Amino acid sequence: MTDVRLFHDRTPGVEEYEPTASYLSYTAGLGLAVLLTIVSFVVSQTNLLWPPGVPVGLIVLAFAQIGVHLVFFLHLGSGPESTNNILALAFGVLVVFLVIAGSIWIIANLNWNMMEIPR
């Protein structure tokens, strides 16, 4: 039985039996990453967005940048061969979230009165 993979299950630039991406895929990823970086600087330095919406716009652009890196450079797709990579990525995100949330929780609950230096 042959391994039948659908076109939409592969990352962009990866042919049916090609293990790595092509030069065109890396170039497209680089172009998108540079474009998103430039747009982030433009959004933060101009009045293009309503001032309270700038942080939200930058967060959206940051997630887009992460998506470009995952798809074009790390070749993370939705196919069955990427299952372990997706689980490893999810575990890494969970660990980072727990470290950040735990640090915020600890800092928020510090008893600052006990930290005064006695005279």
Backbone torsions as a table, in degrees:
resi	resn	phi	psi	omega
1	MET	NA	134.1	-178.1
2	THR	-89.1	156.3	177.9
3	ASP	-83.5	106.6	-178.5
4	VAL	-99.0	117.9	177.8
5	ARG	-117.8	137.3	178.5
6	LEU	-79.6	156.2	-177.5
7	PHE	-62.2	-38.8	-176.6
8	HIS	-76.7	-5.1	177.9
9	ASP	-89.4	-4.1	-178.8
10	ARG	-102.8	152.6	175.4
11	THR	-72.5	155.6	-178.3
12	PRO	-59.4	134.2	177.8
13	GLY	90.6	-8.4	179.8
14	VAL	-96.7	119.4	-179.8
15	GLU	-76.6	175.6	-171.4
16	GLU	-58.2	-44.4	-177.7
17	TYR	-117.2	22.2	-179.7
18	GLU	-97.2	122.9	-175.8
19	PRO	-74.9	-23.2	-179.2
20	THR	-125.1	167.7	-178.1
21	ALA	-80.3	167.8	-178.6
22	SER	-94.9	172.4	177.4
23	TYR	-58.7	-38.3	-179.8
24	LEU	-63.6	-38.0	179.4
25	SER	-64.8	-45.2	178.8
26	TYR	-65.6	-37.8	179.2
27	THR	-66.6	-42.4	177.7
28	ALA	-63.7	-41.4	177.8
29	GLY	-63.7	-42.1	178.1
30	LEU	-64.4	-42.2	178.7
31	GLY	-61.7	-44.3	178.8
32	LEU	-66.5	-39.7	179.6
33	ALA	-64.6	-43.1	178.6
34	VAL	-65.8	-42.3	179.1
35	LEU	-61.5	-44.9	179.0
36	LEU	-65.3	-34.8	177.3
37	THR	-66.3	-44.7	178.8
38	ILE	-62.9	-43.6	179.2
39	VAL	-62.1	-37.7	178.1
40	SER	-62.7	-42.9	178.2
41	PHE	-66.7	-39.8	179.5
42	VAL	-64.3	-43.7	-179.7
43	VAL	-62.9	-39.5	-176.3
44	SER	-79.1	-23.1	-174.4
45	GLN	-103.3	-7.1	-178.5
46	THR	-122.0	178.3	176.2
47	ASN	-98.0	34.2	-178.3
48	LEU	-64.8	-37.7	178.0
49	LEU	-107.7	157.2	172.9
50	TRP	-60.5	128.5	-171.1
51	PRO	-48.3	-42.7	177.1
52	PRO	-68.6	-16.6	-179.3
53	GLY	-89.7	-5.1	-178.6
54	VAL	-61.3	-47.1	178.4
55	PRO	-59.8	-38.7	179.0
56	VAL	-65.6	-42.9	177.5
57	GLY	-61.0	-40.9	178.8
58	LEU	-68.0	-35.3	177.0
59	ILE	-65.8	-42.9	178.1
60	VAL	-62.2	-43.9	178.3
61	LEU	-65.5	-34.1	177.5
62	ALA	-66.2	-42.0	177.3
63	PHE	-65.9	-36.4	175.7
64	ALA	-63.8	-40.6	178.1
65	GLN	-62.6	-42.4	177.4
66	ILE	-61.2	-43.5	178.5
67	GLY	-61.3	-42.2	178.4
68	VAL	-61.6	-43.6	-179.4
69	HIS	-65.9	-41.3	-179.3
70	LEU	-65.3	-40.5	-175.0
71	VAL	-81.7	-48.5	-171.7
72	PHE	-86.9	-29.9	-176.9
73	PHE	-105.0	-37.6	178.4
74	LEU	-94.2	-6.1	177.0
75	HIS	54.3	43.5	179.0
76	LEU	-88.2	111.3	-178.4
77	GLY	-116.0	-170.9	-179.4
78	SER	-102.1	8.1	-178.6
79	GLY	-74.3	167.2	-178.1
80	PRO	-65.3	-24.2	179.9
81	GLU	-76.3	-10.9	-179.2
82	SER	-99.2	5.0	-175.3
83	THR	-59.4	-46.5	-179.2
84	ASN	-65.0	-38.0	178.9
85	ASN	-65.4	-40.7	179.5
86	ILE	-66.7	-40.7	177.6
87	LEU	-65.5	-39.2	177.3
88	ALA	-64.9	-40.6	177.7
89	LEU	-64.3	-43.3	179.4
90	ALA	-62.8	-40.5	178.3
91	PHE	-65.3	-41.5	177.5
92	GLY	-62.0	-42.0	177.3
93	VAL	-63.9	-40.2	178.1
94	LEU	-61.9	-44.8	-179.9
95	VAL	-63.1	-44.8	179.1
96	VAL	-62.6	-43.2	178.0
97	PHE	-60.8	-44.1	-179.5
98	LEU	-64.5	-39.1	178.9
99	VAL	-65.9	-45.6	-179.1
100	ILE	-67.0	-46.9	-179.1
101	ALA	-64.1	-40.9	178.5
102	GLY	-64.9	-39.9	178.3
103	SER	-64.9	-43.4	178.1
104	ILE	-63.3	-41.7	179.9
105	TRP	-62.8	-44.9	-179.8
106	ILE	-65.1	-45.6	-179.1
107	ILE	-64.9	-38.3	-179.5
108	ALA	-67.8	-26.0	-176.8
109	ASN	-104.3	16.1	176.6
110	LEU	-68.9	142.7	175.7
111	ASN	-93.9	96.5	-173.6
112	TRP	-69.2	-21.9	179.5
113	ASN	-66.6	-31.7	-179.2
114	MET	-77.7	-12.8	-176.0
115	MET	-94.0	6.1	178.5
116	GLU	-72.3	145.1	-179.5
117	ILE	-83.5	125.5	178.9
118	PRO	-67.3	146.4	-179.7
119	ARG	-101.8	NA	NA
